[in-house]
């Protein structure tokens, strides 16, 4: 039987992620119900599930078992969901729309949203430590470590701090890139590396190629996000469009203009493909994901 095309594969992957998360998240029937309800609200029923797909795609390169990849993908998506809940809070981006529905603090309340984000983060690490993800426990420890670094002050949370500090400032291109390498890129890179480590050990060159790919798609993701923020409607994006410009946040579009930002996304896609070239047919889904990230309309 031939492999499914990318739309079918991505639909199947997103559906699988939804089912896995629904089974792993605590039930709303269990106390504290309101907190569990908010966690499920934030993590289920929406999102493109790009990061889980990167985990699955990288796992195909290293021949990883599906059950291991599902846990790694769930951990990454829980961290992503937590970051969105906290990012939307009044003390940060103060947003009311996410994934086409009211943000978590609007649907529940600020304190519940804060706790839901905290608990989603803890659950992610719980999953990585209570399930076998690699044959060698030292590799698994290394995976938890790289994930913790990617989420923390030298990764996503640090990127968010740089972002908050940048409001109203004119950043240079290297400064903007540094912010996004941390804020968006770190978790995307961790997704690819976690997926790869779930399988057979890869040689350092292959791991290096995957890392280069991840850095390119991480940056491309943000460049495209900025282009869409400038071009698309809130209805298409499922979140408030045009907000960055209104808040005086530097973006790729404000720093280099729309045409050059589009060109940069194309260059990064090309570089991502180049990084995958030595990995052969097993890297097909990662190649298609780079295309999806750059060509998406939402
Ligand atoms: C609060 C610690 C902390 C971090 C927040 C990632 C992040 C840092 C904030 C998200 C805000 C944002 C809009 C960032 C730009 C890029 C991005 C991560 C967009 C949202 O990701 P998608 O498009 O969302 O993958 P879906 O809903 O499809 O999962």
Boltz pocket constraint, residues with backbone or C-beta under 6 A from the ligand:
constraints:
  - pocket:
      binder: B
      contacts: [[A, 46], [A, 47], [A, 48], [A, 49], [A, 50], [A, 80], [A, 82], [A, 83], [A, 84], [A, 86], [A, 87], [A, 99], [A, 151], [A, 156], [A, 157], [A, 160], [A, 183], [A, 184], [A, 221], [A, 222], [A, 225], [A, 298]]
      max_distance: 6.0
